[in-house]
Amino acid sequence: MSKKIDSMASEISPKAEISPKAKIGNNCKIFPFVYIEDDVEIGDNCIIFPFVSICSGSRIGNSNKIHQGSVIAALPQDFNFRGAKSYVEIGDNNIIRENVVINRGTNRGGVTKIGSHNYLLEGTHISHDVTVGTNCVFGYGTKIAGDCEIGNGVIFSSGAIQNANTRAGDLSLIQAGTAFSHDVPPYVIAGGNPMEYGGPNTTMLDYAGVDKKVQNHIANAYRLLFHGKTSVFDVINQIRDQVPDSPEIQNIIKFLENTKRGIMCK
């Protein structure tokens, strides 16, 4: 039998091992054999399934579901880690399926951030100091290396690998089995080894309510980037000169301007 604690009746199995220093919100359900360390904060209405480990440094929002075998705020798999106090911050309404590992930051005060409304399928690994936006999907066995940035509405198909210090822009789609070491711009489909540009991600652009005329402008911007023979710097100027402005075009320009590892296929 589970026992109930707190005035708002979180249901916590007596077979769960939970530090008395952990802070657990209202109306949570925690199954047997869950392990929760000292410096943990969990919001309201969360469900933690059996054999989940939630380690010190976890900051978990409301209405999250964390399934069997997952580890939150695992020690970073980074040779630079020296035991510093660091964190994982998870927003609201995320679904974290079986055997997902999320590492905390490497350096003192470092944070691995997961936004809200994300779906992490079985076997996903989010490494140290990664930032994930909202409404992202991580397919089976997706591996995200350290210090990566992932925008909003990004979809990783099964087995995708994002190498360290790279970015995936808003509403991009990374196809199954793809490994990449350069930035993937917003709104594109990218896949293959080596990675190739597969056109604008029109399905997600439609879903996001982006006007068809703006979608054509996005396609024209990427025609300049991927089919031209000029540098990224020159492409930015060409987009400014030749493509009608919109928030989406500004997002593309800003993304290109801020690249450090270079743009895919360039």
Buried (B, 14 or more C-beta within 10 A) or exposed (E): EBEEBEEEEBBBBEEBEBBEEBEBBBBBBBBBBBBBBEBBBBBBBBBBBBBBBBBBBBBBBBBBBBBBBBBBBBBBBBEEBEEBEBBBBBBBBBBBBBBBBBBBBBBEEBBBBBBBBBBBBBBBBBBBBBBBBBBBBBBBBBBBBBBBBBBBBBBBBBBBBBBBBBBBBBBBBBBBBBBBBBBBBBBBBBBEEEBBBEBBBBEBBEEBEBEEEBBEBBBBBBBBBBEEEEEBEEBBEBBEEEBEEBEBBEBBBEBBEEBEBEBBBB
